[in-house]
Amino acid sequence: MKLHLLDRSSLNNSSFLVTNHDDPHFLKVWHYHPELELVSTLKSKGTRFIGDNIEQFNSGDIVLIGKNLPHMWLNDKEYFENDSKLRAQAISIHFDEHFAGKEFFDMSEMILIKDLIERAKHGIKFHGDLALIRKKIRSLNKLEGFDKTIRFFKILDLLSKHNDYKLLSSSGFINSFKMTGKKNLENVYEYIIKNFKENITLTDVANVAHMNPSAFSRFFKRVNRKTFSEYLNEVRVGYSCKLLIENKNNISEICFESGFNNISNFNRQFKKTMNYSPTEYIRLHSKNNL
């Protein structure tokens, strides 16, 4: 799964690009681009990868992704079956952080939107009552020119004042992705996302980075403030959370599907990362979704 730079710049002389997606499945490409991206999922479900965050996504989700933050929406396997009639529908808005001018968001009236753009470096998943924001996003393509731009500013304003949200990717991932112009860490993160279900080792990943294991181990911990093993376990736990929420497999099956090789280690790592056991996590999620 190679990390791709995609051209999301506007082709129609607009300061931002609004795209309606209606396809059998979303683009199965781990990618990034210099534009920010606001995604409103209308009808679809699967696994969302943003930086080092892995979570389930569903219809109704609204997510804001910062510039150059790697991401991918991966539909569930039934979307890829030959006889599938499922559709993946979403509205995406791509925009440059300076689309209104380099100093525009420095105005005191725009300070909340400037803060929103800063937070988007991690990726933001919005929760709570989003009906008005969804409605305004859907209406964008019905407008043109000045009215369309004003509506987009209103959407950003509403998001900037929406206090029920979650930052997705970790600071360690963001900082390490910015700190080097080399491809070493990009390749490492790609390799981990592609292979975390397998029995990958420190030596395997060090080879991807073209470093000896000891040097890579020190480098990785310095950059991410956690060991490679801790990082890998967190990615695996993130994926297992998605499977637990779906409730399609039992805990033992999810343990091995997520890349752990025994149930006791899975339970231990899950509780270390999530502060709950897998059983408690299922119960908590079920209670919150009654």
N, C-alpha and C positions, 0 to 999 in steps of 0.2 A: 504494500500500500504506500506508494510514493506520495510525498507531500507536493501538491501542485499549486503554483501561483496562477490564479484565474483573473482574467480581465473582466472586472465588474463595472468599469467606467461607463458613463452614459453615452449612448450613441445618438441621442436626439436633442442635443443642445440644452438639456435640462441640468439643473444643479444637483438633482438626485434622480435615481432610477427606480421606478416601481414596476415589479414583475409579478404577474399572476401565474402560479404554477398549478397545473392539473395534468398529472402524469401517472403512469402505472406505479412508479416509485420515485423517490427523490434521488438526486445525483449521488451515486455511490463513489464519492471521491473525497479523500482527506485533503483539504485545500485551505488557502488563505488568500487575502487580497488587501490592498492598502485602504480600501473603503470600509467604513463601519457598515454593519448589516442589521436591520431590524426585521425579524421574522415572526409573522403571525400564522400559526398552523391552523388551518381550517378543518381539515379532515385527514388524519394519518396517525400512525403510531409506530414506535420502534425504539431504537437506542440513539441518543444524541451524544456526540463526542465534541467537547469544547475544551481545548488545551488538554489538561490532565483530568478533566471532569467527565465522568460517564454516568448518564442517567437515562431513565425512560422518558420518552416524549409522547404527548397525546394531543388530540384535537383540542383547540382552545389555548394552547401555550403561546406565550409571547416572550421572545428572547432578543436581547440586544447584544451584538458581538462587536468588540473593538477591532481596530485596524490590525492587520497582520496576525490575528489570533487564529491558529489552525482549528478547523471544525468540520464536522460531517454529520448529516442526518442519515442514519441507516435504518431503513424500514425492516420490519419483521420478515422472516423468511417466506411467509405465505404471500407476500407481495410479489415475490419473484417466481412463483409457480406458474407454469404455462397456462393453466386455465383460470388464473386469478382475474377477478373483475374488480378488485380493490383499486382505489385511486388515492394518490397523494396530492393533497391540495393545500396551498399556502400562498401568502402574499409576502414578498420580500422587498425591502427598501434599502438600496445601497447609496451611501452618501459619504463624501469626503468630510473630515472633521473641520475643514476650513471652507465648506461650500458657501457660506455666507460672508466670507472674508476672514483674513487671519486674525483680526482684532475684534470681530463682531461679538464673540462670546465673552470678551473681556469686559463688556459693559456690565454695570452692576445689575441691570435688569435681567441679564442672561446668566448670572452666576450659577443658578441651579442647573441649567442645561449644560454648562461647562463642567460642572461636577458630575453630571450623568455621563458625559462622554469620557471623563476620566475613569469612572467606575467601570465603564464598558470594556476597559482593557482586560478585565477578568472574565467578561461575559456575564450578563445579568439575566436571571430568570424571574419574571414578575408573577406574583401570586395575588390572590384576593379577587375583588370585583373589577374585572377588566372589560366589562360589556361596552362602556362608552368608548374606550380606546380601540377595541376591535371594530366598532361601528365606524369610527373616523378613519381607520386604516382602510377598511373596505371601500370607503367613499372616495379615496384619493384619485383613482383612475376615472372618476366621473367629472373631475375638475381639471381646469387648465390654467396655465400662467400664474398670475398673482394669487388667485383663489386657492390653487393647489399648493403653492408655497406656504401661504398662511395656514392652511389646514395641517401641513406637515409640522410647522412650528408649534401648533397647538398640541399635536401628538407628542412631540418632544417635551413640551411644557408639562403635560399630564404625567408622562413617565417620570420626569424629574421630581415631581411632587408625590409620586406613588411610593409609600414607605414600606410596602409589603413586598420584599424582593429578596433574592439570594444571589450572592456572588459565586461564580462557578469555578473557574480555574484558579489554582493556587498561586500565591505570590512567587513561590520558588520556580514554578514553570514560566511565569511571565518574565521574571528577571533573567533567568537563564536563557530564555529565547531571545532576549534583547542584547545580552551581554557579549555575544560573539558573532562575528561575521562569518565564521566557519560553519561548515555543514555538520560538524560532529554531533552536536546535540539534536539538531533537526532529525538526523538519521536515527539517533538513539530513540527519540520519542516515537518516530514512525515504526521502528522495529518493535518497541514495547506494545504499541496499540495493535499491531498486526499479530503478535505472537504471545500475548499475555496468558492465553488459555493453555499454552504449551509449557513444558518444563524447561524454561530458559534460565540460563545461569549468568553470573557476573562475567565470566569469560566470554560467553556468547555476545553479550552487549558491548564489552570492551573491544572485541574484534570489530564490531560495527563502527566504533569510534576510532579505530586504528590506534589503540593505546594498550599498554600492558595492564592486566587486571588491577594491580596495586595502585598504579598511577590513576587509572580511571576511577577506582573506588574513592580515592581522596578528592579527585576533581568533582565527581558527582555529588559527594556529600557537601563540599564547600559551596557549590552552586545551589543545590536544592535544600540544604539544611536538613537532609535526611539521607540515610543510606539507600543504595539501589534496591536492596531487599525491602525496605520499608516503603519505598515508592511503588514498587511492583505490587506489593500486597494491597496498597491503597487503591491502585487501579483495579485489581481483581475484586476487591470488596465493592467498589463502585458499580462494577458490572453485576455482581451478585445481588445488589440492592434492586436493580432493575428486574432481575429474574424473580426475586422474592415478591415484589409488588405485583408482577404478572400472575403469580400463583399457578403456574403451569406445571411445576416440578416440585418434588419434595426437597427438603433441605440437603439431604445427602447427594442427590443428583445435581443440585445447584453448586454444591461444594466443588465437584469435579469439573462441571461445565465452566466454572470461573477460573480454573487453573490451579486450585489447591489439590494436594495429593492425599490429604486425610482430613477427616471431619473435625478432629480435635484442634488441629492447627487452624482450620477455617473458622471455627467458633472463637478461638482465641484472637485471631487477627481481626475478625469482624467486630468483636466487642471493643478491642483496642482502638479501632478507627471510628466506630459509630456510637460507642458508649452504650450499646444495647447488644444483647444476643440476637441471633437471627430470628428466633421465635418471638422475642420481645419486639423486634422491629416489625414483624408481620402484624402482630397484635396492635401496635401503635398506629401503623399505617391504616389498618382496617378501621380502627376507632376514628381516625381523622377523616375518613372518607364515607362515613355513614350518612 
